[in-house]
Amino acid sequence: MKPAENSLRSKLSKAEKFLNGLSDYEKTTGYSYTAAYFNLKRMKHLLALLKNPHLKIPSIHVTGTKGKGSTSNYIARILTSSGLKTGLYTSPHILTFRERIRINNKMITWRELDILTDKLIPAVEKLSKKTKYGTPTFFEVYTAMGFLYFFEKKVDVMVLEVGMGGRLDATNVITPLVSVITPVSLDHVKELGNTLAKIAGEKAGIIKTGVPVVSAPQASEVLRVLQSRAKESKAIFKVEGRDFTHKVTALKQNGMIFDVNGLKMSFTAVKTGMPGSHQALNASVAIAAVELAAPRLGLSRALLTKVVPKAINKVLLTGRVQVLSKNPFIIADAAHNAASAKVLLASLKIFKYNRLIMVLGMSANKDCRGFLRVFEKNTDLAVYVRSSNYRSAEPKELNRVSNIKKGLVFESVPEGIAYALKTAKKGDLVCISGSFYVLHDAFKYLRIKS
């Protein structure tokens, strides 16, 4: 592994220039979670100008606080392995926003993005100049690109991960075959609410009339909100732990083995190369979602029995307890709130190490104190860094609010990683975490490809 400061691409594509010029709430502050910024009417109007490609493809919709990216990928891989041409839309990305749009796990190309840009620019200009809705955001335009791309490529089904919340999210313009809700915890509290019940209300916004809902286990206040919304919507509600279950039988550094008792199907000794017991839960939820969607997609139980174990075993995601190097031992994970930090810490226990060195950087709008508190008793050295993202928290502030005994401050991710690797001794583990933006900078520096 040879660190490098410079990006491998120097020339921006037409798509990058266009998209970078749009308002992007993922990179800015000062916006409010209202229809002024998150406007489904604007999104629907934009899609109407594109002849509503999103309404012409069956879909599965996934929201939640943690695990929704992994769950979406498990669902998509099962569908692809079943012979369906499957579109997958996820966010955020780590190295390139090409990661967000995939068909059968293959990223969209720069050329294809440029072609889509030529088709989107007239619609965006018309929406901006001739309607009351104003210019759509980066996420709205990119979501529209995903819908149009999937339609033009004639996918059989698309799996859509919500960007934030659910109720006002740009993806929430579909009527899916199944709505999926992964574990809900406190995150984006400024935008979604400062209680689990309020956040659950936003997540429940993807529940549609008569559309089955699959949920991971939830806190009691979250479960009440979701069940109530499903009942109002006359939607079947299935929850892990009651209607289907899983059991981890072996944990390893390179994955795990687990059993699943699904809604109507059972699988034993399922293997995944994704470390951490939480991935068994994500896979279990994904399997239940596919079970419910299967009749509408023409998938038989016999076919799923054959393909599900193999499909689950193929899923490997960037930035999820990802081993970047074994000499020295470096792990990267995109955990960014207290709940995901607990999952990360539990996953790290699988690995044998002497000292734990955490390279940590966060976005300023996150619960930094709550996130850092999780690592207090287990971290030997915290290296606080500033990502290149505009919203990055001050490293000095992270050090101030943290109770980790030993902490050092660096003004960039490469500087922090360089120090961590220099000070790490044989048998130590370096873990890089805190945000997708930190991983972006880390992967560029360490020359890790997405």
VEXDREN-2710 file (C-alpha; in Angstrom, 1 decimal):
% VEXDREN-2710
k/r/px/py/pz
1/MET/0.0/0.0/0.0
2/LYS/1.6/3.3/-1.1
3/PRO/0.0/6.5/0.2
4/ALA/-0.6/9.2/-2.3
5/GLU/-2.0/12.7/-2.0
6/ASN/-3.3/13.3/-5.5
7/SER/-6.5/12.0/-7.1
8/LEU/-6.1/9.7/-10.1
9/ARG/-8.5/11.8/-12.1
10/SER/-7.7/15.4/-12.9
11/LYS/-10.2/16.4/-15.6
12/LEU/-13.8/16.9/-14.6
13/SER/-16.5/15.3/-16.8
14/LYS/-19.5/17.2/-18.0
15/ALA/-21.7/15.5/-15.4
16/GLU/-19.3/16.5/-12.6
17/LYS/-19.3/20.1/-13.6
18/PHE/-23.1/20.2/-13.9
19/LEU/-23.8/18.3/-10.7
20/ASN/-21.2/20.2/-8.6
21/GLY/-22.9/23.4/-9.5
22/LEU/-26.2/22.3/-7.8
23/SER/-27.1/22.9/-4.2
24/ASP/-26.0/19.8/-2.2
25/TYR/-27.2/19.4/1.4
26/GLU/-24.7/16.6/1.9
27/LYS/-21.9/19.2/1.7
28/THR/-23.4/22.3/3.1
29/THR/-25.0/23.7/6.3
30/GLY/-27.7/26.3/6.9
31/TYR/-30.6/24.5/5.2
32/SER/-33.8/23.4/7.0
33/TYR/-35.6/20.1/6.6
34/THR/-38.7/21.7/4.9
35/ALA/-40.3/21.7/1.5
36/ALA/-38.3/24.7/0.6
37/TYR/-35.2/22.4/0.4
38/PHE/-36.8/19.0/0.2
39/ASN/-39.7/19.4/-2.2
40/LEU/-41.4/16.3/-3.6
41/LYS/-43.6/18.5/-5.8
42/ARG/-40.4/19.8/-7.4
43/MET/-39.1/16.3/-7.8
44/LYS/-42.3/15.0/-9.3
45/HIS/-42.4/18.0/-11.7
46/LEU/-38.8/17.2/-12.8
47/LEU/-39.6/13.6/-13.4
48/ALA/-42.7/14.6/-15.3
49/LEU/-40.5/16.5/-17.7
50/LEU/-38.6/13.2/-18.2
51/LYS/-41.9/11.3/-18.8
52/ASN/-42.0/9.7/-15.4
53/PRO/-39.5/6.9/-15.8
54/HIS/-39.8/6.0/-12.1
55/LEU/-43.4/4.9/-12.5
56/LYS/-42.5/2.3/-15.2
57/ILE/-40.2/0.0/-13.1
58/PRO/-41.1/-2.2/-10.2
59/SER/-39.1/-1.2/-7.1
60/ILE/-38.1/-1.9/-3.5
61/HIS/-37.6/1.1/-1.2
62/VAL/-35.2/1.0/1.8
63/THR/-34.9/3.5/4.7
64/GLY/-33.6/3.4/8.2
65/THR/-30.7/4.9/10.1
66/LYS/-28.0/2.2/9.9
67/GLY/-27.7/-0.8/7.7
68/LYS/-29.8/0.5/4.8
69/GLY/-26.9/0.5/2.4
70/SER/-25.9/-3.1/3.2
71/THR/-29.5/-4.2/3.2
72/SER/-30.1/-2.6/-0.2
73/ASN/-27.0/-4.3/-1.6
74/TYR/-28.1/-7.7/-0.3
75/ILE/-31.6/-7.3/-1.9
76/ALA/-30.1/-6.2/-5.2
77/ARG/-27.6/-9.1/-5.3
78/ILE/-30.3/-11.7/-4.6
79/LEU/-32.5/-10.2/-7.4
80/THR/-29.5/-10.1/-9.8
81/SER/-28.6/-13.7/-8.9
82/SER/-32.2/-14.7/-9.6
83/GLY/-31.8/-13.5/-13.2
84/LEU/-33.3/-10.1/-13.0
85/LYS/-31.6/-7.1/-14.4
86/THR/-31.4/-5.0/-11.2
87/GLY/-30.8/-1.3/-10.8
88/LEU/-29.4/-0.2/-7.4
89/TYR/-29.4/3.4/-6.2
90/THR/-27.6/4.2/-3.0
91/SER/-26.0/7.1/-1.2
92/PRO/-23.7/8.7/-0.2
93/HIS/-20.6/7.6/-2.1
94/ILE/-17.0/7.4/-1.0
95/LEU/-14.8/8.1/-4.0
96/THR/-17.0/8.8/-6.9
97/PHE/-20.8/9.4/-7.3
98/ARG/-20.7/6.7/-10.0
99/GLU/-20.9/4.4/-7.0
100/ARG/-24.5/5.5/-6.4
101/ILE/-26.0/4.1/-9.6
102/ARG/-25.4/0.5/-10.5
103/ILE/-26.9/-2.2/-12.7
104/ASN/-26.2/-5.8/-11.7
105/ASN/-23.5/-4.4/-9.4
106/LYS/-21.7/-2.5/-12.3
107/MET/-21.2/1.2/-11.8
108/ILE/-22.6/3.7/-14.3
109/THR/-19.8/5.0/-16.6
110/TRP/-18.6/8.6/-16.9
111/ARG/-19.8/8.6/-20.5
112/GLU/-23.2/7.4/-19.6
113/LEU/-23.4/10.1/-16.9
114/ASP/-22.5/12.7/-19.5
115/ILE/-25.2/11.5/-21.8
116/LEU/-27.8/11.7/-19.0
117/THR/-26.5/15.2/-18.2
118/ASP/-27.4/16.3/-21.7
119/LYS/-30.9/15.1/-21.1
120/LEU/-31.3/16.5/-17.6
121/ILE/-30.0/20.0/-18.3
122/PRO/-33.0/21.2/-20.4
123/ALA/-35.4/19.8/-17.8
124/VAL/-33.6/21.5/-14.9
125/GLU/-33.4/24.8/-16.8
126/LYS/-37.1/24.6/-17.6
127/LEU/-38.0/23.7/-14.0
128/SER/-35.8/26.6/-12.7
129/LYS/-37.0/29.3/-15.0
130/LYS/-40.6/28.5/-15.8
131/THR/-42.0/27.1/-12.6
132/LYS/-42.3/28.3/-9.0
133/TYR/-40.3/25.4/-7.6
134/GLY/-36.8/26.7/-8.3
135/THR/-33.6/24.8/-9.2
136/PRO/-33.6/21.2/-8.0
137/THR/-30.8/20.0/-5.7
138/PHE/-27.9/17.7/-6.5
139/PHE/-29.7/14.8/-4.8
140/GLU/-32.9/15.4/-6.7
141/VAL/-31.2/15.6/-10.1
142/TYR/-29.0/12.6/-9.4
143/THR/-32.0/10.6/-8.3
144/ALA/-33.8/11.6/-11.5
145/MET/-30.7/10.5/-13.4
146/GLY/-30.9/7.1/-11.7
147/PHE/-34.5/6.7/-12.6
148/LEU/-33.9/7.6/-16.2
149/TYR/-30.9/5.4/-16.5
150/PHE/-32.7/2.4/-15.1
151/PHE/-35.6/3.0/-17.5
152/GLU/-33.5/3.4/-20.6
153/LYS/-31.4/0.3/-19.7
154/LYS/-34.7/-1.6/-19.3
155/VAL/-34.0/-3.0/-15.8
156/ASP/-36.5/-5.5/-14.4
157/VAL/-36.5/-4.0/-10.9
158/MET/-34.8/-1.2/-9.0
159/VAL/-33.7/-1.1/-5.4
160/LEU/-33.7/2.4/-3.9
161/GLU/-32.0/3.5/-0.7
162/VAL/-33.4/6.7/0.9
163/GLY/-30.9/9.5/1.2
164/MET/-32.2/11.0/4.5
165/GLY/-35.4/10.5/6.4
166/GLY/-38.0/9.2/4.0
167/ARG/-41.1/11.4/4.0
168/LEU/-39.5/14.2/2.0
169/ASP/-36.7/12.3/0.4
170/ALA/-36.4/12.6/-3.4
171/THR/-36.7/8.8/-3.8
172/ASN/-40.1/8.9/-2.1
173/VAL/-42.0/9.3/-5.4
174/ILE/-42.6/5.6/-6.0
175/THR/-45.1/3.0/-5.0
176/PRO/-42.8/0.1/-4.3
177/LEU/-43.4/-3.7/-4.1
178/VAL/-42.1/-3.6/-0.6
179/SER/-41.0/-0.9/1.9
180/VAL/-38.0/-1.8/4.1
181/ILE/-37.0/-0.1/7.3
182/THR/-33.6/-1.0/8.9
183/PRO/-32.7/-0.2/12.5
184/VAL/-33.8/3.4/13.5
185/SER/-31.6/5.4/15.9
186/LEU/-30.8/9.0/16.6
187/ASP/-29.1/10.7/13.6
188/HIS/-29.8/13.9/11.7
189/VAL/-31.6/15.1/14.8
190/LYS/-31.6/18.7/13.6
191/GLU/-33.5/17.7/10.4
192/LEU/-35.5/14.7/11.5
193/GLY/-36.2/15.4/15.2
194/ASN/-34.5/14.8/18.5
195/THR/-36.5/11.8/19.6
196/LEU/-36.8/8.3/18.2
197/ALA/-40.5/8.7/17.7
198/LYS/-40.0/11.8/15.6
199/ILE/-37.3/10.2/13.5
200/ALA/-39.5/7.1/13.1
201/GLY/-42.3/9.3/11.8
202/GLU/-40.0/10.5/9.0
203/LYS/-38.9/7.0/8.2
204/ALA/-42.5/5.8/8.2
205/GLY/-43.1/8.3/5.4
206/ILE/-42.1/5.7/2.8
207/ILE/-45.0/3.4/3.9
208/LYS/-47.6/3.4/1.2
209/THR/-51.2/2.2/1.1
210/GLY/-51.4/-1.6/0.7
211/VAL/-47.6/-2.0/0.3
212/PRO/-46.1/-4.6/2.6
213/VAL/-43.5/-3.4/5.1
214/VAL/-40.5/-5.3/6.4
215/SER/-38.7/-4.0/9.5
216/ALA/-35.6/-4.8/11.5
217/PRO/-36.0/-5.0/15.3
218/GLN/-36.8/-1.6/16.6
219/ALA/-36.9/0.2/19.9
220/SER/-40.5/0.1/21.4
221/GLU/-41.2/3.8/20.6
222/VAL/-40.1/3.3/17.0
223/LEU/-42.1/0.1/16.6
224/ARG/-45.3/1.8/17.8
225/VAL/-44.9/4.5/15.1
226/LEU/-44.2/2.1/12.3
227/GLN/-47.0/-0.3/13.2
228/SER/-49.4/2.5/13.6
229/ARG/-48.5/3.9/10.1
230/ALA/-48.7/0.5/8.6
231/LYS/-52.1/-0.1/10.1
232/GLU/-53.4/3.3/8.8
233/SER/-52.1/2.4/5.4
234/LYS/-53.6/-1.1/5.5
235/ALA/-50.1/-2.5/4.9
236/ILE/-48.9/-5.9/6.0
237/PHE/-46.2/-5.3/8.7
238/LYS/-43.4/-7.9/9.2
239/VAL/-40.7/-7.4/11.8
240/GLU/-37.5/-9.4/12.4
241/GLY/-37.5/-11.2/15.7
242/ARG/-41.3/-11.9/15.5
243/ASP/-42.1/-12.9/11.9
244/PHE/-38.7/-14.0/10.8
245/THR/-35.4/-14.6/12.7
246/HIS/-31.7/-15.2/12.3
247/LYS/-29.0/-16.8/14.4
248/VAL/-25.2/-16.2/14.0
249/THR/-23.4/-19.5/14.4
250/ALA/-19.8/-18.4/13.7
251/LEU/-18.0/-15.0/13.6
252/LYS/-14.7/-14.6/11.7
253/GLN/-12.4/-11.8/10.6
254/ASN/-13.5/-12.3/7.0
255/GLY/-17.2/-12.7/7.7
256/MET/-19.6/-15.0/9.5
257/ILE/-22.0/-17.9/9.2
258/PHE/-25.6/-17.7/10.2
259/ASP/-29.0/-19.3/9.9
260/VAL/-32.2/-17.6/8.7
261/ASN/-35.8/-18.6/9.4
262/GLY/-37.6/-16.4/6.9
263/LEU/-41.3/-15.7/6.4
264/LYS/-41.8/-18.9/4.5
265/MET/-38.2/-20.1/3.7
266/SER/-35.3/-21.2/5.8
267/PHE/-31.6/-21.2/5.1
268/THR/-28.8/-22.8/7.2
269/ALA/-25.1/-22.0/7.3
270/VAL/-25.4/-18.9/5.1
271/LYS/-22.0/-17.3/4.7
272/THR/-21.1/-13.7/4.2
273/GLY/-17.7/-12.0/3.7
274/MET/-18.9/-9.0/5.6
275/PRO/-17.6/-8.9/9.2
276/GLY/-19.8/-8.1/12.1
277/SER/-23.0/-9.8/13.4
278/HIS/-25.1/-6.9/12.3
279/GLN/-24.6/-8.0/8.7
280/ALA/-26.6/-11.2/9.5
281/LEU/-29.5/-9.0/10.6
282/ASN/-29.2/-6.9/7.4
283/ALA/-29.2/-10.0/5.3
284/SER/-32.2/-11.5/7.2
285/VAL/-34.2/-8.3/6.5
286/ALA/-33.2/-8.4/2.8
287/ILE/-34.3/-12.0/2.4
288/ALA/-37.7/-11.2/3.9
289/ALA/-38.1/-8.3/1.6
290/VAL/-37.3/-10.4/-1.4
291/GLU/-39.7/-13.1/-0.2
292/LEU/-42.6/-10.6/-0.2
293/ALA/-41.6/-9.1/-3.6
294/ALA/-41.0/-12.5/-5.2
295/PRO/-44.5/-13.3/-6.5
296/ARG/-44.7/-9.9/-8.3
297/LEU/-41.3/-10.4/-9.8
298/GLY/-42.0/-14.0/-11.0
299/LEU/-39.4/-15.5/-8.6
300/SER/-40.2/-19.0/-7.4
301/ARG/-39.4/-20.4/-4.0
302/ALA/-37.3/-23.1/-5.6
303/LEU/-35.2/-20.5/-7.4
304/LEU/-34.6/-18.4/-4.3
305/THR/-33.7/-21.5/-2.3
306/LYS/-30.9/-22.0/-4.8
307/VAL/-29.6/-18.5/-5.3
308/VAL/-30.0/-16.7/-1.9
309/PRO/-27.0/-18.3/0.0
310/LYS/-24.7/-17.7/-3.0
311/ALA/-25.9/-14.1/-3.5
312/ILE/-25.4/-13.2/0.2
313/ASN/-21.9/-14.6/0.1
314/LYS/-21.0/-12.3/-2.9
315/VAL/-21.8/-9.0/-1.2
316/LEU/-18.7/-7.0/-0.2
317/LEU/-19.2/-3.3/0.5
318/THR/-16.8/-0.5/0.6
319/GLY/-16.3/1.2/4.0
320/ARG/-18.2/-1.4/6.2
321/VAL/-15.7/-2.9/8.6
322/GLN/-13.4/-3.1/5.6
323/VAL/-9.9/-4.5/6.0
324/LEU/-7.6/-2.2/4.0
325/SER/-4.4/-3.9/5.1
326/LYS/-3.1/-6.6/7.3
327/ASN/0.4/-5.3/7.6
328/PRO/-0.1/-2.9/9.2
329/PHE/-3.7/-3.8/10.2
330/ILE/-6.0/-1.0/9.0
331/ILE/-9.8/-1.1/9.1
332/ALA/-12.2/1.5/7.6
333/ASP/-15.8/1.9/8.6
334/ALA/-18.3/4.7/7.8
335/ALA/-19.9/4.7/11.3
336/HIS/-21.0/8.2/12.2
337/ASN/-23.4/8.1/15.1
338/ALA/-23.5/6.4/18.5
339/ALA/-25.5/3.4/17.4
340/SER/-23.2/2.6/14.4
341/ALA/-20.2/3.3/16.7
342/LYS/-21.4/0.5/19.0
343/VAL/-21.8/-1.9/16.1
344/LEU/-18.3/-1.0/14.9
345/LEU/-16.7/-1.5/18.3
346/ALA/-18.4/-4.9/18.6
347/SER/-17.2/-5.9/15.2
348/LEU/-13.6/-4.9/16.0
349/LYS/-13.6/-7.4/18.9
350/ILE/-13.4/-10.1/16.2
351/PHE/-9.9/-9.0/15.4
352/LYS/-7.0/-9.7/17.7
353/TYR/-4.8/-6.6/18.5
354/ASN/-2.7/-5.0/21.2
355/ARG/-3.6/-1.3/21.0
356/LEU/-6.5/0.3/19.2
357/ILE/-5.6/3.5/17.4
358/MET/-8.7/5.4/16.1
359/VAL/-8.4/7.9/13.3
360/LEU/-11.6/10.0/13.8
361/GLY/-13.2/12.8/11.9
362/MET/-16.9/13.8/11.9
363/SER/-19.3/16.2/10.4
364/ALA/-20.1/19.2/12.6
365/ASN/-23.9/18.5/12.5
366/LYS/-23.5/15.0/14.1
367/ASP/-23.7/14.0/17.7
368/CYS/-19.9/14.0/18.1
369/ARG/-19.9/13.6/21.9
370/GLY/-22.2/10.6/21.7
371/PHE/-20.2/9.0/19.0
372/LEU/-16.9/9.4/20.7
373/ARG/-18.2/8.3/24.1
374/VAL/-18.6/4.8/22.7
375/PHE/-14.8/4.4/22.2
376/GLU/-13.7/5.9/25.5
377/LYS/-12.8/2.7/27.4
378/ASN/-11.4/0.8/24.4
379/THR/-9.2/3.3/22.5
380/ASP/-5.5/3.6/23.4
381/LEU/-5.0/6.6/21.1
382/ALA/-7.4/8.9/19.2
383/VAL/-6.1/10.8/16.2
384/TYR/-8.6/13.5/15.4
385/VAL/-8.7/14.8/11.8
386/ARG/-10.5/17.2/9.5
387/SER/-12.0/15.9/6.3
388/SER/-12.0/17.9/3.1
389/ASN/-15.8/18.3/3.4
390/TYR/-17.1/21.7/4.2
391/ARG/-19.1/20.4/7.1
392/SER/-16.2/18.8/8.9
393/ALA/-16.0/19.3/12.6
394/GLU/-13.0/21.0/14.1
395/PRO/-10.4/18.3/15.2
396/LYS/-9.7/20.5/18.3
397/GLU/-13.4/20.4/19.2
398/LEU/-13.5/16.6/18.8
399/ASN/-10.6/16.4/21.2
400/ARG/-12.3/18.8/23.6
401/VAL/-15.6/16.9/23.9
402/SER/-14.0/13.4/24.0
403/ASN/-13.0/11.6/27.1
404/ILE/-10.6/9.2/25.3
405/LYS/-7.5/9.5/27.5
406/LYS/-4.9/10.2/24.8
407/GLY/-5.8/12.3/21.8
408/LEU/-3.8/14.2/19.1
409/VAL/-5.1/16.7/16.5
410/PHE/-4.3/16.9/12.8
411/GLU/-5.7/19.3/10.2
412/SER/-6.1/16.7/7.5
413/VAL/-7.0/13.0/7.1
414/PRO/-3.6/12.1/5.4
415/GLU/-1.6/13.8/8.2
416/GLY/-3.6/11.8/10.8
417/ILE/-3.3/8.5/9.0
418/ALA/0.5/9.0/8.4
419/TYR/1.0/9.6/12.1
420/ALA/-1.2/6.7/13.1
421/LEU/0.7/4.3/10.9
422/LYS/4.1/5.7/12.0
423/THR/3.2/5.2/15.7
424/ALA/1.5/1.9/15.3
425/LYS/3.5/-1.1/16.5
426/LYS/3.3/-4.7/15.5
427/GLY/0.0/-6.2/16.6
428/ASP/-1.8/-2.8/16.8
429/LEU/-4.9/-2.0/14.9
430/VAL/-5.6/1.3/13.2
431/CYS/-9.3/2.0/12.6
432/ILE/-10.4/5.0/10.4
433/SER/-14.0/6.1/11.0
434/GLY/-16.5/9.0/11.7
435/SER/-17.9/9.8/8.3
436/PHE/-18.0/8.9/4.6
437/TYR/-16.0/12.0/3.9
438/VAL/-13.2/10.8/6.1
439/LEU/-13.1/7.5/4.2
440/HIS/-13.1/9.5/1.0
441/ASP/-9.9/11.3/2.0
442/ALA/-8.4/8.1/3.5
443/PHE/-9.1/6.0/0.4
444/LYS/-7.5/8.6/-1.9
445/TYR/-4.5/8.9/0.3
446/LEU/-4.1/5.1/0.6
447/ARG/-4.9/4.5/-3.0
448/ILE/-7.9/2.3/-2.2
449/LYS/-10.4/1.8/-5.1
450/SER/-14.2/1.7/-4.6
END
